Amino acid sequence: MNNDLTGNIMTWIGLILLIIYVEFMEKKSGKPKHSRLIKFVLSVVFLLVSLDYAYGLF
């Protein structure tokens, strides 16, 4: 479905909640800090893919 703003927003909210949860679990287990870079890169890739799918930008 093109221009599915509601689905796009729900997906982004889910991704943000997942990132917050993973960061919380990493703090509890003492994982290294380079995982923030990985989450940032994955978020940018997801943003580009979702914008392309929803609005045909690329």
C-alpha positions as CSV (number, residue, x, y, z in Angstrom):
1,M,0.0,0.0,0.0
2,N,1.5,3.4,-1.0
3,N,1.3,6.4,1.3
4,D,0.4,4.3,4.3
5,L,1.2,7.0,6.9
6,T,-0.4,5.2,9.8
7,G,1.5,2.0,9.1
8,N,4.7,3.9,8.7
9,I,4.2,5.7,12.0
10,M,3.4,2.5,13.8
11,T,6.5,0.9,12.4
12,W,8.7,3.7,13.5
13,I,7.2,3.7,17.0
14,G,7.9,0.0,17.2
15,L,11.5,0.5,16.0
16,I,12.1,3.2,18.6
17,L,10.7,1.1,21.4
18,L,12.8,-1.8,20.3
19,I,15.9,0.3,20.3
20,I,15.1,1.7,23.8
21,Y,14.6,-1.9,25.1
22,V,17.8,-3.2,23.5
23,E,19.8,-0.3,25.0
24,F,18.3,-1.0,28.4
25,M,19.3,-4.6,28.2
26,E,22.8,-3.7,27.0
27,K,23.3,-1.4,30.0
28,K,22.2,-4.2,32.3
29,S,24.7,-6.7,30.8
30,G,27.5,-4.2,30.2
31,K,27.9,-4.5,26.5
32,P,30.3,-2.2,24.6
33,K,29.2,1.2,23.4
34,H,29.9,0.6,19.6
35,S,26.4,-0.9,19.3
36,R,24.9,2.6,19.2
37,L,26.6,3.1,15.9
38,I,25.1,-0.1,14.6
39,K,21.7,0.9,15.7
40,F,22.1,4.3,14.1
41,V,23.1,2.8,10.8
42,L,20.2,0.3,10.8
43,S,17.8,3.2,11.6
44,V,19.1,5.2,8.7
45,V,18.8,2.2,6.3
46,F,15.3,1.5,7.7
47,L,14.3,5.2,7.2
48,L,15.5,5.2,3.6
49,V,13.7,1.9,2.8
50,S,10.5,3.0,4.4
51,L,10.5,6.3,2.7
52,D,11.1,4.7,-0.6
53,Y,8.4,2.1,-0.1
54,A,5.8,4.6,1.2
55,Y,6.5,7.6,-1.0
56,G,8.6,6.3,-3.9
57,L,11.4,8.8,-3.3
58,F,14.2,6.9,-4.9
